[in-house]
Amino acid sequence: MLTSYFTLKALVREWAPDLVGCVVGDAFSQVRDELTLALARPGREWMLRISVQGPRHYLFRTEGYSKARRNVATLFEEAFGRRVTALRLAERDRMLYLDLEEGLHVQVMLFGPHANVFLVEAGGSVREAFRADAEWSGQPAPAPRPAPVVDTFGAFEARWRADRKTTVQAVAAAFPLLDRTLAAEVVFRAGVTAPAPAACTGADRRALFAAGVDLLAALETPAPRVYRRGRSPEAFALVPLHHLDARDDLTAEPFDTVDAAVRAFVRRSLAEARFRAAYEPLEKALAAARDHYRTSAEKMLEELGRESRADRYERWGHLLMAHPGAVPPGAGRVTLPDLFAGGTPVTIPLDPARNAVENAQRYYEKARRTRQARLHAEERMAEAERRAAEAGALLGRLRRLQTYADVERFKKEEAARLARFLSPGQQEADSFPFRRFPLGGGYEVWVGKNARQNDELTFRHARKNDLWLHARGVPGSHAILRLPGRQARPGRDLLERAAGIAAYFSKARSSGLVPVIVTERKYVRKPKGAPPGAVVVEREEVLLVEPKLPGTP
């Protein structure tokens, strides 16, 4: 709901008194895919921060002005010094405009695969684009497309899609200004329990329509809040969402203004993402190291608990020395009475090229080496136990940390000890929630980093026509080939490159060729009660590819 039509409408209403009349002082990017507009009037300064990178589209305002000294790109210089004459939102569409003097305007489009910010001339042509400037320069700016009005039950029925998989999806299609979260709220308020739209009765649809109309009215008078799970922001909402209020694991924090709620949610979400990106590689590496050394110590303890081979070798040496005449020349084995076990016969393997005494000496040497190895094994076991305890202690301390600053301080204080357990690169943070591999032409592959992320990637951030990839028959990460548009059709070479990435992030990485499932995201579903990462694929194509990352030979 962060960039929904109703949120943007509320922000325009709250911001206009402050921002209309301001002068554009700067426009720059110091964070990937984020543009900052600096606006000022006597005694006041604001910055609008705009992210055009899905899945984190956002727009929020902060007071003051700050800018990094290095690695900053300056943009939209022709707008500098121009006064903001109006702040407006397209009618029933999410296209936001900052009108400037002399006919220019800044157009913000925070939806779809081509989300962007444009500096537009009076005639409607793009003077400069934040992303893909060469493609957009001189082209007509995207035009708004007003959503249809759905204010009667007949209009609702006309847009009802019984072929959608869930009732929530059908409600979102029927009320085009509602996103999935708001559509879920409509279903909850209506008390409709039919999981699929085809199962909804006429009474169900009337209840859904009535609940939708009530919610649309409520959104015009916001009562903003941020839903948190513990300290982690879970959702921003313009109005109380009863289906979230009903959850025991969430707490609602109300705000006086939409501006304050949006700012708090985005900043906390960015901080949480930064914390997770720094924390999770450390947590995973330390847990793996602890478990590895524990397992090693347990295996060595089990081995040390068995009968010593050194004693057996030494006993065989003694028996051969006691019966040298009983060993025929060239024998590969001999059976002798075991003087140490009441005369019970024992069969001793021999080196046929050696006589009895030489075989005995060989067993005495093996006994010596085995005792020495056992001593070293005891030392290695003690070292493994020490390392497991050390990794566990570091892990316990890490799990008590709450902020990115805490993690960075921990990494600095424990750098020497962490170096024993982490490979190069495991401490690097990436603010983007998934692994990301640009393939050119607007195509990108996003890859989940764990089972929880696999679910989020597939069912929250992938669009239904994006391509879902997974190594067939083996555990691995979910991968999504993000398409630059609905009509985009990747070629065979690009598909194979994307499949190679999915194969690389699977248990079959070391194989020469790996079968990889490729299907549209809409054909992937999650069974009820399935664990994180588990899915069912209803339709698939299989590519046989080499596990490979872009840029590797």
HUQUI-V88072 format. One record per residue. SS is DSSP state (~ for helix, > for strand, _ for the rest). Layout:
# HUQUI-V88072
ss->SS
ss->SS
This chain:
# HUQUI-V88072
ss->_
ss->_
ss->_
ss->_
ss->~
ss->~
ss->~
ss->~
ss->~
ss->~
ss->~
ss->~
ss->~
ss->~
ss->~
ss->~
ss->~
ss->~
ss->~
ss->_
ss->_
ss->_
ss->>
ss->>
ss->>
ss->>
ss->>
ss->>
ss->>
ss->>
ss->>
ss->_
ss->_
ss->>
ss->>
ss->>
ss->>
ss->>
ss->>
ss->>
ss->>
ss->_
ss->_
ss->>
ss->>
ss->>
ss->>
ss->>
ss->>
ss->>
ss->>
ss->_
ss->_
ss->_
ss->_
ss->_
ss->_
ss->>
ss->>
ss->>
ss->>
ss->>
ss->>
ss->_
ss->_
ss->_
ss->_
ss->_
ss->_
ss->_
ss->_
ss->_
ss->>
ss->>
ss->_
ss->_
ss->~
ss->~
ss->~
ss->_
ss->_
ss->_
ss->>
ss->>
ss->>
ss->>
ss->>
ss->>
ss->>
ss->_
ss->_
ss->_
ss->_
ss->_
ss->>
ss->>
ss->>
ss->>
ss->>
ss->>
ss->~
ss->~
ss->~
ss->_
ss->>
ss->>
ss->>
ss->>
ss->>
ss->_
ss->_
ss->_
ss->_
ss->_
ss->_
ss->>
ss->>
ss->>
ss->>
ss->>
ss->_
ss->_
ss->_
ss->_
ss->>
ss->>
ss->>
ss->>
ss->>
ss->_
ss->_
ss->_
ss->~
ss->~
ss->~
ss->~
ss->_
ss->_
ss->_
ss->>
ss->_
ss->_
ss->_
ss->_
ss->_
ss->_
ss->_
ss->_
ss->_
ss->_
ss->_
ss->_
ss->~
ss->~
ss->~
ss->~
ss->~
ss->~
ss->~
ss->_
ss->_
ss->_
ss->_
ss->_
ss->_
ss->_
ss->~
ss->~
ss->~
ss->~
ss->~
ss->~
ss->~
ss->~
ss->_
ss->_
ss->_
ss->_
ss->_
ss->~
ss->~
ss->~
ss->~
ss->~
ss->~
ss->~
ss->~
ss->~
ss->~
ss->~
ss->_
ss->_
ss->_
ss->_
ss->_
ss->_
ss->~
ss->~
ss->~
ss->_
ss->_
ss->~
ss->~
ss->~
ss->~
ss->~
ss->~
ss->~
ss->~
ss->~
ss->~
ss->~
ss->~
ss->~
ss->~
ss->~
ss->~
ss->~
ss->~
ss->_
ss->_
ss->_
ss->_
ss->_
ss->>
ss->>
ss->>
ss->>
ss->>
ss->_
ss->_
ss->>
ss->>
ss->>
ss->>
ss->>
ss->>
ss->_
ss->_
ss->_
ss->_
ss->~
ss->~
ss->~
ss->~
ss->_
ss->_
ss->_
ss->_
ss->_
ss->>
ss->>
ss->>
ss->>
ss->_
ss->_
ss->_
ss->~
ss->~
ss->~
ss->~
ss->~
ss->~
ss->~
ss->~
ss->~
ss->~
ss->~
ss->~
ss->~
ss->~
ss->~
ss->~
ss->~
ss->~
ss->~
ss->~
ss->~
ss->~
ss->~
ss->~
ss->~
ss->~
ss->~
ss->~
ss->~
ss->~
ss->~
ss->~
ss->~
ss->~
ss->~
ss->~
ss->~
ss->~
ss->~
ss->~
ss->~
ss->~
ss->~
ss->~
ss->~
ss->~
ss->~
ss->_
ss->_
ss->_
ss->_
ss->~
ss->~
ss->~
ss->~
ss->~
ss->~
ss->~
ss->~
ss->~
ss->~
ss->~
ss->~
ss->~
ss->~
ss->_
ss->~
ss->~
ss->~
ss->_
ss->_
ss->_
ss->_
ss->_
ss->_
ss->>
ss->>
ss->>
ss->>
ss->>
ss->>
ss->_
ss->_
ss->_
ss->_
ss->_
ss->>
ss->>
ss->>
ss->>
ss->>
ss->>
ss->_
ss->_
ss->_
ss->_
ss->_
ss->_
ss->~
ss->~
ss->~
ss->~
ss->~
ss->~
ss->~
ss->~
ss->~
ss->~
ss->~
ss->~
ss->~
ss->~
ss->~
ss->~
ss->~
ss->~
ss->~
ss->~
ss->~
ss->~
ss->~
ss->~
ss->~
ss->~
ss->~
ss->~
ss->~
ss->~
ss->~
ss->~
ss->~
ss->~
ss->~
ss->~
ss->~
ss->~
ss->~
ss->~
ss->~
ss->~
ss->~
ss->_
ss->_
ss->_
ss->_
ss->_
ss->~
ss->~
ss->~
ss->~
ss->~
ss->~
ss->~
ss->~
ss->~
ss->~
ss->_
ss->~
ss->~
ss->~
ss->~
ss->_
ss->_
ss->_
ss->_
ss->_
ss->_
ss->_
ss->_
ss->_
ss->_
ss->_
ss->_
ss->_
ss->_
ss->_
ss->_
ss->>
ss->>
ss->>
ss->>
ss->>
ss->>
ss->_
ss->_
ss->>
ss->>
ss->>
ss->>
ss->>
ss->_
ss->_
ss->_
ss->~
ss->~
ss->~
ss->~
ss->~
ss->~
ss->~
ss->~
ss->~
ss->~
ss->~
ss->_
ss->_
ss->_
ss->_
ss->_
ss->>
ss->>
ss->>
ss->>
ss->>
ss->_
ss->_
ss->_
ss->_
ss->>
ss->_
ss->_
ss->>
ss->>
ss->>
ss->>
ss->_
ss->_
ss->_
ss->_
ss->_
ss->_
ss->_
ss->_
ss->_
ss->~
ss->~
ss->~
ss->~
ss->~
ss->~
ss->~
ss->~
ss->~
ss->~
ss->~
ss->~
ss->~
ss->_
ss->>
ss->_
ss->_
ss->_
ss->_
ss->_
ss->_
ss->_
ss->>
ss->>
ss->>
ss->>
ss->>
ss->>
ss->>
ss->~
ss->~
ss->~
ss->>
ss->>
ss->_
ss->_
ss->_
ss->_
ss->_
ss->_
ss->_
ss->_
ss->_
ss->_
ss->>
ss->>
ss->_
ss->_
ss->_
ss->>
ss->>
ss->>
ss->>
ss->>
ss->_
ss->_
ss->_
ss->_
ss->_
ss->_
ss->_
ss->_
